[in-house]
Amino acid sequence: MKNSSSLSLVGTTCVLAALLLLVTTGNVVGATPILHSADLTSFSGIHRLIIVFPGDRKREEAFLDQWDSTTVHTRMDHRSLLVFQIVNPKVVQELRKNMAPGESGFRVWLVGIEGHLLFSTGDDVEPWQIFNRIDALPGRITEIHRYNDWTAGHRTSP
């Protein structure tokens, strides 16, 4: 009897400590993956990236909330697109130093499949606007033609 009440007290204390830590640091991370490194080479040739930089928590959350639907995820999959947010100041600094040294604060980046910064904005932007930008890229147009040829039963050129 005494052990179960002691365990209950320890569990309650741990939960309260975790909540206090979250409230005091303000770092409540949602379902969006965190980018832990400025090295984007593991994505090169495979994925396009949307990277959300910190600087305005409400705008970050509003932007990221737009990407949380089945329809948007399907459209992301078709474009080999991943969304990340950054919380580590060192990663922010390193990425900006390498790709956009003059930027600061809240930003949304679109990084191409070859690892180049294609688009950067501090303005509000919606998923369909980013999808349209991707679909206008020459590499994406080639992907679409290759996919359409394949589904029509034609062999695609290498």
Buried (B, 14 or more C-beta within 10 A) or exposed (E): EEEEEEEEEEEEEEEEEEEEEEEEEEEEEEEBEEBEEBEBEEBBEEBBBBBBBBBBEEBBBEBBEBBEEEEBEEBBEBBBBBBBBBEBEEBBEBBBEEBBEEBEEBBBBBBBBEBEBBBBEBEEBEBEBBBEBBBEBEEBEEBEEEEEEEEEEEEEEE
